[in-house]
């Protein structure tokens, strides 16, 4: 069956070609910087033009996802954090795919169900089939238009070329012999018209991106009904209430004993066995964090799989889960305090601050889970996803590198201890911090020589292409050039 295409479809294809060219320029030329944000702007302008008459669903949550996408993309221009640079290359496209599927899905579909993931994958799969069908339609259209009189014209043109070739060879040979300048001109023509492999590769990328964008967004306009507007799904696996209660009580017993030890030694401010606070903090932080994650997984599984118990047994399971969550909260607070003491002794790093922020996120998750134990109508995945999205966007926006630099400078002013080599390797924010530190404390050993080397490197650097433009990196280069020793 041949695909029916209207004028709007052809205009949209042309716009997708522009988007494909933008994608190739943004991601395959230079290091990614402001180019990611430029691409997101172009992409969504094209999308909203194509869906200008479409009635979107899930609009409130859709706006949250869209704002997160734009903030994450803007981070490529505002900040220079290596971890988020690589993570967001995967996370932003995944969020874009999810966002488009979300706001174009029928209003009865629940995005916080596993079935919505299947729906999104099905949309992606159908986009490939659509693109293949569209390519076949174009080929058939060209073949059909090539028949008849137009086909005869091309045959006569080729015959004329074939007849003229022998004469051209003889004439060109004579002219080349008569004039050396003409010979040089002809010999230079192949170099002018030769096609480099790089151009072929870039053209292929543009075409692939064009058809990916075109196929996916076109399929979003098509009605699809792989799902039913579902209510609360009954889990396929259920756990016996007695077994769950026994398991939870044994865990609670162990954690209550551990919490008692924590209050006796750690929270009271006294330690045994000759440990300093910093050594004690380093010894148990990761273990406590890992145990907290296990407890959260056990709690979530118990909530989801113990659906068919009632009355006293249900209340007993809920009480056991409450003790487990509260114990997990104590473990998390203990881990948080351990890490804080370790930072006071050895300074702040990106990893340590990131771990601190993740523990705050876990505290929010635990608080909501505690409420969910007693209010069964709440949705765990709904809150978990939104909280994770806000958390991840937040740690991208706040610029953790800059926070690390500030805290280490403050700690130096209190203890006169700082790792300038770590700040030098952190990012452009670290370089800005070293400059700030030098202006206040120029007598720090090795700092002056380090900044001299950095200034020498900045002078030799070529100007960033527009794709790689980054605010923090540009600011660091400018301040280095203005720095006087």
Backbone torsions as a table, in degrees:
resi	resn	phi	psi	omega
1	UNK	NA	126.7	-177.2
2	UNK	-80.2	139.0	-178.4
3	UNK	-74.4	133.7	178.7
4	UNK	-91.3	123.5	-177.6
5	UNK	-121.0	134.2	178.7
6	UNK	-102.4	176.4	-178.5
7	UNK	-59.5	-38.9	-180.0
8	UNK	-61.3	-37.8	179.4
9	UNK	-63.1	-41.3	179.9
10	UNK	-68.5	-38.6	176.5
11	UNK	-64.5	-41.4	178.7
12	UNK	-63.9	-38.1	176.7
13	UNK	-60.9	-41.6	178.2
14	UNK	-63.3	-41.0	177.5
15	UNK	-65.5	-36.7	176.4
16	UNK	-66.0	-33.8	175.1
17	UNK	-63.0	-42.6	175.9
18	UNK	-61.2	-41.6	177.8
19	UNK	-64.9	-39.3	177.5
20	UNK	-63.3	-41.8	176.4
21	UNK	-62.8	-41.4	177.7
22	UNK	-62.3	-41.7	178.9
23	UNK	-62.2	-43.7	180.0
24	UNK	-64.3	-42.4	178.5
25	UNK	-66.4	-36.3	-173.7
26	UNK	-77.1	-37.3	-168.4
27	UNK	-114.3	-15.2	-172.6
28	UNK	-120.5	13.3	179.8
29	UNK	-107.4	-57.9	-175.6
30	UNK	-133.7	-178.8	173.4
31	UNK	-59.7	140.1	-176.5
32	UNK	-72.0	131.9	174.9
33	UNK	-141.3	-114.9	178.6
34	UNK	-65.8	-16.5	-177.3
35	UNK	-60.7	-31.6	179.5
36	UNK	-64.4	-43.4	179.8
37	UNK	-65.7	-40.3	178.0
38	UNK	-60.3	-43.1	179.4
39	UNK	-63.2	-43.9	179.9
40	UNK	-60.2	-40.4	178.4
41	UNK	-62.2	-49.0	-179.6
42	UNK	-62.1	-44.4	-177.2
43	UNK	-60.5	-46.8	-176.5
44	UNK	-75.7	-27.1	173.0
45	UNK	-62.8	-45.3	178.0
46	UNK	-63.8	-43.1	-178.7
47	UNK	-62.4	-49.5	-177.2
48	UNK	-68.9	-26.5	173.2
49	UNK	-66.9	-43.7	-178.8
50	UNK	-67.0	-33.9	-176.4
51	UNK	-105.8	29.4	-175.2
52	UNK	-64.4	-23.8	179.3
53	UNK	-106.8	8.6	-175.5
54	UNK	-85.7	143.3	177.4
55	UNK	-94.4	106.1	-174.9
56	UNK	-77.2	152.3	176.1
57	UNK	-114.1	170.2	178.0
58	UNK	48.7	47.1	-169.8
59	UNK	-70.2	-38.2	-178.4
60	UNK	-64.3	-48.7	177.6
61	UNK	-68.4	-33.9	177.8
62	UNK	-60.3	-39.9	178.2
63	UNK	-65.3	-37.5	177.8
64	UNK	-62.0	-45.5	179.3
65	UNK	-64.8	-42.4	-179.0
66	UNK	-63.5	-43.6	178.4
67	UNK	-62.2	-39.9	178.3
68	UNK	-62.9	-42.2	178.5
69	UNK	-60.6	-46.1	-178.4
70	UNK	-66.1	-39.3	178.8
71	UNK	-67.6	-41.3	178.6
72	UNK	-64.5	-39.9	178.2
73	UNK	-66.6	-39.3	178.6
74	UNK	-65.2	-26.0	178.7
75	UNK	-60.2	-27.2	177.9
76	UNK	-65.9	-26.1	176.9
77	UNK	-92.2	-37.7	-172.7
78	UNK	-77.8	-39.6	-171.5
79	UNK	-123.9	176.0	-173.4
80	UNK	-137.2	41.3	-176.8
81	UNK	-87.1	123.2	-172.7
82	UNK	-65.3	-44.6	-177.1
83	UNK	-58.5	-49.8	-178.4
84	UNK	-70.6	-26.1	176.9
85	UNK	-58.2	-45.0	-177.8
86	UNK	-82.7	-37.6	-179.6
87	UNK	-63.2	-43.1	-174.4
88	UNK	-71.5	-19.5	174.0
89	UNK	-60.5	-30.8	177.7
90	UNK	-94.9	-39.5	-172.7
91	UNK	-72.2	-41.6	-178.2
92	UNK	-63.3	-49.3	176.3
93	UNK	-59.1	-37.7	177.6
94	UNK	-63.2	-41.1	178.2
95	UNK	-67.3	-36.5	178.5
96	UNK	-64.1	-46.2	178.5
97	UNK	-60.3	-45.2	179.3
98	UNK	-63.4	-42.5	-177.6
99	UNK	-63.3	-45.1	-179.7
100	UNK	-64.9	-41.5	177.5
101	UNK	-65.7	-34.7	-177.8
102	UNK	-65.9	-52.9	-172.1
103	UNK	-79.5	-13.2	177.0
104	UNK	-102.1	-2.6	179.2
105	UNK	-74.3	153.5	174.5
106	UNK	-57.3	148.1	-173.8
107	UNK	-64.1	-21.0	-179.3
108	UNK	-80.1	-9.9	-177.3
109	UNK	-80.6	137.3	179.7
110	UNK	-98.5	115.7	-176.4
111	UNK	-71.6	-18.9	-178.1
112	UNK	-92.2	23.8	174.2
113	UNK	-111.2	153.1	177.6
114	UNK	-61.3	-29.3	-179.2
115	UNK	-63.6	-26.5	178.9
116	UNK	-69.6	-31.5	175.1
117	UNK	-62.7	-41.5	176.6
118	UNK	-63.7	-39.2	178.7
119	UNK	-61.2	-43.9	179.7
120	UNK	-64.8	-43.7	179.1
121	UNK	-63.2	-38.7	179.0
122	UNK	-63.7	-39.5	176.7
123	UNK	-61.2	-44.1	179.6
124	UNK	-63.1	-44.4	179.2
125	UNK	-61.3	-41.6	-179.5
126	UNK	-68.6	-26.1	179.2
127	UNK	-65.4	-34.3	177.9
128	UNK	-67.3	-42.2	177.9
129	UNK	-64.2	-37.3	179.4
130	UNK	-65.0	-44.5	-179.9
131	UNK	-62.4	-40.2	178.5
132	UNK	-64.9	-42.6	178.0
133	UNK	-64.9	-36.2	178.1
134	UNK	-66.1	-41.3	178.3
135	UNK	-62.0	-41.0	178.0
136	UNK	-62.9	-39.9	179.3
137	UNK	-61.9	-42.3	179.1
138	UNK	-62.9	-43.6	-179.1
139	UNK	-62.7	-44.6	179.0
140	UNK	-63.6	-37.8	179.3
141	UNK	-63.9	-42.0	179.6
142	UNK	-67.9	-40.6	179.6
143	UNK	-65.0	-42.1	-179.2
144	UNK	-63.9	-41.4	179.9
145	UNK	-72.5	-16.1	-179.0
146	UNK	-84.9	-5.4	-178.9
147	UNK	-82.1	170.5	172.4
148	UNK	75.6	-141.7	-172.9
149	UNK	-62.9	-39.7	-178.4
150	UNK	-63.0	-36.3	178.4
151	UNK	-65.2	-39.3	178.5
152	UNK	-64.3	-37.9	179.2
153	UNK	-61.5	-45.8	-179.9
154	UNK	-64.2	-36.0	177.1
155	UNK	-62.1	-44.2	-179.2
156	UNK	-65.8	-35.4	177.1
157	UNK	-62.7	-46.2	179.9
158	UNK	-63.9	-36.8	177.3
159	UNK	-64.1	-42.9	177.9
160	UNK	-61.0	-39.9	177.8
161	UNK	-64.4	-43.3	-179.2
162	UNK	-62.8	-39.9	179.7
163	UNK	-67.7	-38.2	-175.1
164	UNK	-76.5	-20.5	-175.1
165	UNK	-56.8	-49.8	179.8
166	UNK	-58.6	-43.3	-179.8
167	UNK	-63.9	-41.9	179.8
168	UNK	-62.4	-40.6	-179.7
169	UNK	-61.6	-43.9	-179.8
170	UNK	-66.9	-45.4	-177.6
171	UNK	-64.9	-44.0	-179.9
172	UNK	-63.9	-37.1	178.7
173	UNK	-62.3	-42.9	-179.7
174	UNK	-67.8	-42.6	-178.9
175	UNK	-66.9	-36.7	178.1
176	UNK	-64.3	-39.3	178.8
177	UNK	-68.3	-28.5	-176.1
178	UNK	-82.1	-26.4	-173.1
179	UNK	-144.3	119.0	-179.4
180	UNK	-70.9	-32.4	178.7
181	UNK	-64.4	-39.6	177.5
182	UNK	-65.4	-36.2	177.8
183	UNK	-63.6	-43.8	178.5
184	UNK	-62.8	-38.3	178.9
185	UNK	-62.2	-45.2	-179.0
186	UNK	-68.2	-38.0	179.9
187	UNK	-68.5	-24.5	179.3
188	UNK	-83.3	-14.4	-178.9
189	UNK	-61.4	-46.0	-180.0
190	UNK	-57.6	-36.0	178.8
191	UNK	-68.4	-30.7	-179.2
192	UNK	-74.8	-34.7	-174.5
193	UNK	-102.1	2.2	-179.5
194	UNK	-68.5	141.4	-178.9
195	UNK	-100.0	118.9	-179.9
196	UNK	-77.9	147.3	178.8
197	UNK	-56.4	-31.2	-179.3
198	UNK	-61.9	-39.3	-179.3
199	UNK	-66.9	-38.9	177.7
200	UNK	-63.2	-42.6	179.6
201	UNK	-62.1	-44.3	-178.6
202	UNK	-68.5	-38.5	177.3
203	UNK	-63.5	-38.4	178.4
204	UNK	-64.4	-40.9	178.7
205	UNK	-62.6	-43.7	179.8
206	UNK	-60.4	-45.1	-178.8
207	UNK	-66.7	-41.4	178.9
208	UNK	-62.0	-47.9	179.6
209	UNK	-62.2	-40.6	-179.8
210	UNK	-58.8	-49.9	-177.1
211	UNK	-73.1	-28.7	175.0
212	UNK	-65.4	-48.0	179.2
213	UNK	-64.0	-45.3	-177.6
214	UNK	-64.0	-47.9	-177.2
215	UNK	-64.4	-43.3	-177.0
216	UNK	-67.5	-45.1	-177.2
217	UNK	-72.6	-31.1	176.5
218	UNK	-67.5	-39.1	179.7
219	UNK	-69.3	-26.3	177.1
220	UNK	-65.5	-22.9	177.6
221	UNK	-78.8	-19.4	-177.9
222	UNK	-82.9	144.2	177.9
223	UNK	-76.0	136.3	179.5
224	UNK	-140.3	140.6	-175.5
225	UNK	-136.1	62.9	179.2
226	UNK	-82.7	-12.0	-175.0
227	UNK	-124.7	168.1	171.4
228	UNK	-113.7	143.9	175.0
229	UNK	-57.3	105.9	-169.5
230	UNK	-99.4	153.9	172.2
231	UNK	-96.5	-149.3	179.0
232	UNK	-71.6	115.6	-176.9
233	UNK	-74.7	138.9	177.1
234	UNK	-83.9	125.3	-176.3
235	UNK	-63.7	142.4	-179.0
236	UNK	-71.9	-24.9	179.8
237	UNK	-113.2	131.8	177.7
238	UNK	-125.1	150.2	-178.8
239	UNK	-112.0	133.9	-180.0
240	UNK	-62.1	137.7	-176.2
241	UNK	-62.5	-41.0	-179.4
242	UNK	-64.8	-43.6	179.1
243	UNK	-63.0	-45.4	-179.5
244	UNK	-62.0	-43.4	-179.0
245	UNK	-64.0	-43.3	179.3
246	UNK	-61.7	-45.9	179.5
247	UNK	-61.2	-44.9	-178.4
248	UNK	-68.2	-38.1	179.8
249	UNK	-65.0	-38.5	177.8
250	UNK	-65.3	-42.0	176.4
251	UNK	-63.1	-44.1	-179.6
252	UNK	-59.6	-39.3	-179.6
253	UNK	-61.4	-44.8	179.8
254	UNK	-64.3	-44.0	-176.6
255	UNK	-71.0	-35.4	176.6
256	UNK	-63.3	-38.2	177.0
257	UNK	-65.7	-42.9	-179.8
258	UNK	-65.6	-41.1	179.2
259	UNK	-62.6	-37.9	178.4
260	UNK	-62.0	-39.9	177.7
261	UNK	-65.2	-40.9	180.0
262	UNK	-60.3	-44.1	-179.1
263	UNK	-69.1	-30.1	-177.3
264	UNK	-74.1	-41.9	-173.4
265	UNK	-105.4	-48.0	-169.0
266	UNK	-83.6	-55.5	-176.9
267	UNK	-69.6	-22.1	-179.6
268	UNK	-80.3	-14.4	177.8
269	UNK	91.2	11.9	178.7
270	UNK	-122.1	140.2	179.9
271	UNK	-127.8	154.4	179.0
272	UNK	-114.6	-179.7	175.1
273	UNK	63.5	19.7	175.1
274	UNK	74.7	11.8	178.9
275	UNK	-76.1	140.2	166.3
276	UNK	-84.1	165.8	-179.9
277	UNK	-62.1	-40.1	-179.5
278	UNK	-64.8	-42.0	178.3
279	UNK	-65.8	-40.4	178.7
280	UNK	-65.5	-37.6	179.0
281	UNK	-64.9	-44.8	-178.6
282	UNK	-66.0	-31.7	-174.2
283	UNK	-68.9	-31.0	-170.8
284	UNK	-124.2	0.2	-172.5
285	UNK	-62.1	-55.3	-174.3
286	UNK	-65.8	-33.8	177.8
287	UNK	-63.5	-43.9	-179.9
288	UNK	-66.1	-40.9	179.8
289	UNK	-64.1	-40.7	-179.8
290	UNK	-67.2	-40.4	178.3
291	UNK	-63.9	-38.4	178.2
292	UNK	-61.7	-42.1	177.6
293	UNK	-64.1	-38.2	176.9
294	UNK	-63.7	-44.8	-179.8
295	UNK	-62.0	-40.2	178.9
296	UNK	-64.3	-39.4	178.1
297	UNK	-66.0	-41.6	178.6
298	UNK	-64.0	-43.9	-179.7
299	UNK	-62.2	-46.2	179.6
300	UNK	-61.6	-44.0	179.7
301	UNK	-63.4	-41.8	-179.8
302	UNK	-64.9	-39.8	178.7
303	UNK	-63.4	-41.9	-175.9
304	UNK	-76.4	-30.1	-170.4
305	UNK	-103.9	-7.2	177.5
306	UNK	-107.0	74.7	-174.0
307	UNK	-100.6	-20.8	-169.9
308	UNK	-107.7	30.4	176.3
309	UNK	-115.6	153.9	-172.6
310	UNK	-141.8	172.4	171.8
311	UNK	55.3	-130.0	-172.7
312	UNK	-62.3	-41.1	-178.4
313	UNK	-63.1	-39.9	178.3
314	UNK	-64.1	-43.0	179.0
315	UNK	-65.2	-37.8	179.1
316	UNK	-65.5	-42.8	177.5
317	UNK	-63.4	-42.9	178.6
318	UNK	-61.9	-40.0	178.9
319	UNK	-65.7	-42.2	177.9
320	UNK	-63.9	-39.7	176.7
321	UNK	-65.0	-36.8	178.4
322	UNK	-62.9	-44.7	178.0
323	UNK	-61.5	-40.4	179.7
324	UNK	-63.6	-43.5	179.6
325	UNK	-66.8	-43.4	179.2
326	UNK	-64.5	-39.2	176.3
327	UNK	-63.5	-40.3	177.4
328	UNK	-62.2	-37.5	177.0
329	UNK	-62.4	-40.7	177.4
330	UNK	-64.8	-42.3	177.2
331	UNK	-59.9	-40.8	-178.4
332	UNK	-67.6	-41.5	177.1
333	UNK	-63.2	-41.1	178.0
334	UNK	-61.3	-44.7	178.7
335	UNK	-63.9	-39.1	179.8
336	UNK	-62.3	-44.5	-179.6
337	UNK	-67.9	-38.9	177.9
338	UNK	-59.9	-46.9	-178.6
339	UNK	-65.8	-37.5	179.0
340	UNK	-62.8	-41.2	178.5
341	UNK	-67.9	-36.5	179.0
342	UNK	-66.4	-36.9	177.5
343	UNK	-67.2	-37.4	178.5
344	UNK	-64.2	-31.7	-177.9
345	UNK	-85.2	-38.0	-170.9
346	UNK	-120.5	0.2	177.1
347	UNK	96.1	173.5	-176.3
348	UNK	-100.4	142.4	172.9
349	UNK	-132.0	165.7	178.6
350	UNK	-58.8	-43.8	-177.5
351	UNK	-64.3	-41.8	-178.5
352	UNK	-67.7	-42.8	178.4
353	UNK	-66.7	-38.9	177.2
354	UNK	-62.0	-40.8	177.2
355	UNK	-63.7	-39.3	177.2
356	UNK	-60.7	-46.7	-179.4
357	UNK	-64.5	-36.6	179.6
358	UNK	-66.1	-35.2	178.2
359	UNK	-68.5	-36.0	175.3
360	UNK	-63.7	-41.7	175.8
361	UNK	-59.4	-43.3	179.1
362	UNK	-64.3	-34.5	177.6
363	UNK	-63.0	-40.8	176.7
364	UNK	-63.0	-44.2	179.2
365	UNK	-61.4	-43.3	179.1
366	UNK	-64.3	-40.1	179.8
367	UNK	-62.0	-44.0	179.0
368	UNK	-66.9	-39.4	179.4
369	UNK	-62.5	-37.6	177.8
370	UNK	-62.2	-40.7	177.4
371	UNK	-67.4	-39.2	-178.9
372	UNK	-62.5	-31.6	-179.8
373	UNK	-56.8	-37.8	-175.3
374	UNK	-100.8	-20.7	176.0
375	UNK	-112.6	90.7	-169.8
376	UNK	-69.6	-17.9	-177.1
377	UNK	-74.3	-16.1	178.7
378	UNK	-68.7	152.6	179.6
379	UNK	-104.3	124.3	-180.0
380	UNK	-70.6	-51.2	-174.9
381	UNK	-62.7	-37.4	179.4
382	UNK	-55.9	-49.3	-178.8
383	UNK	-72.8	-42.9	-179.2
384	UNK	-56.5	-44.3	-176.8
385	UNK	-67.2	-46.2	-179.1
386	UNK	-64.3	-43.4	179.7
387	UNK	-63.5	-41.3	179.0
388	UNK	-65.0	-39.9	179.4
389	UNK	-64.2	-45.3	179.5
390	UNK	-65.5	-41.7	-179.8
391	UNK	-62.4	-48.8	-176.9
392	UNK	-65.2	-41.4	177.2
393	UNK	-63.8	-39.2	-179.1
394	UNK	-62.8	-45.2	-178.6
395	UNK	-71.2	-19.9	172.8
396	UNK	-74.9	-36.6	-173.7
397	UNK	-78.9	-35.6	-171.7
398	UNK	-74.8	-12.6	-179.3
399	UNK	62.0	79.7	-178.0
400	UNK	-60.8	-36.7	179.5
401	UNK	-56.8	-44.5	179.4
402	UNK	-64.9	-39.2	177.3
403	UNK	-62.2	-42.5	179.0
404	UNK	-60.9	-44.0	179.7
405	UNK	-61.4	-47.8	-178.8
406	UNK	-59.9	-45.3	-178.0
407	UNK	-66.2	-37.8	179.5
408	UNK	-69.4	-35.9	176.1
409	UNK	-65.6	-43.3	177.6
410	UNK	-61.5	-42.4	179.5
411	UNK	-65.2	-35.2	178.8
412	UNK	-65.2	-39.7	-179.7
413	UNK	-66.7	-18.3	178.4
414	UNK	-95.8	-36.3	-172.4
415	UNK	-118.4	-12.2	-175.3
416	UNK	59.9	32.3	175.8
417	UNK	-123.8	129.2	178.5
418	UNK	-158.9	145.3	178.2
419	UNK	-101.2	91.8	-177.3
420	UNK	-69.8	-25.9	179.0
421	UNK	-68.3	-36.0	176.4
422	UNK	-65.8	-44.0	179.4
423	UNK	-64.1	-35.8	179.7
424	UNK	-65.3	-31.6	-179.4
425	UNK	-95.3	0.6	-173.7
426	UNK	-70.7	-63.9	179.6
427	UNK	179.3	-169.5	176.3
428	UNK	-61.6	-30.5	176.4
429	UNK	-63.2	-34.9	176.9
430	UNK	-65.5	-39.6	177.6
431	UNK	-64.3	-42.5	176.6
432	UNK	-61.4	-37.7	177.6
433	UNK	-66.0	-38.2	177.6
434	UNK	-64.8	-39.4	177.3
435	UNK	-63.2	-44.9	177.4
436	UNK	-60.8	-40.7	-179.7
437	UNK	-66.8	-38.8	-179.7
438	UNK	-66.3	-37.2	179.7
439	UNK	-66.6	-26.0	180.0
440	UNK	-96.7	-37.4	-174.5
441	UNK	-137.0	78.4	-176.5
442	UNK	-74.7	-7.9	-176.6
443	UNK	-89.5	4.3	179.7
444	UNK	-65.6	126.3	-176.9
445	UNK	-58.9	129.4	175.5
446	UNK	85.5	-13.3	-175.2
447	UNK	-69.9	-41.6	-178.3
448	UNK	-63.6	-45.2	179.8
449	UNK	-65.1	-36.9	179.0
450	UNK	-63.6	-43.8	179.8
451	UNK	-70.2	-33.2	175.3
452	UNK	-61.2	-43.0	179.0
453	UNK	-65.4	-40.4	177.4
454	UNK	-63.8	-40.3	179.1
455	UNK	-65.6	-39.7	178.2
456	UNK	-61.9	-41.5	178.9
457	UNK	-66.2	-39.4	-177.7
458	UNK	-67.1	-33.3	178.4
459	UNK	-67.2	-36.3	-177.9
460	UNK	-80.2	-14.5	-178.1
461	UNK	-69.9	139.3	174.1
462	UNK	-81.5	158.4	-178.6
463	UNK	-65.0	135.2	-179.6
464	UNK	-62.0	142.0	170.2
465	UNK	-65.4	162.8	-175.8
466	UNK	-61.6	-30.4	-179.8
467	UNK	-63.8	-34.7	-173.3
468	UNK	-92.5	2.4	-175.9
469	UNK	-57.2	126.8	-177.6
470	UNK	-137.3	128.8	-173.9
471	UNK	-63.3	-49.4	-176.7
472	UNK	-65.9	-41.8	-179.8
473	UNK	-66.0	-41.7	178.4
474	UNK	-64.5	-38.5	179.1
475	UNK	-65.2	-40.4	179.0
476	UNK	-64.3	-42.7	179.7
477	UNK	-63.5	-42.6	-179.9
478	UNK	-63.9	-43.5	-179.9
479	UNK	-69.3	-32.4	176.5
480	UNK	-65.6	-41.9	-179.6
481	UNK	-66.4	-31.6	179.7
482	UNK	-84.2	-9.8	-175.1
483	UNK	-71.7	128.0	178.2
484	UNK	-109.6	136.0	-179.6
485	UNK	-107.1	NA	NA
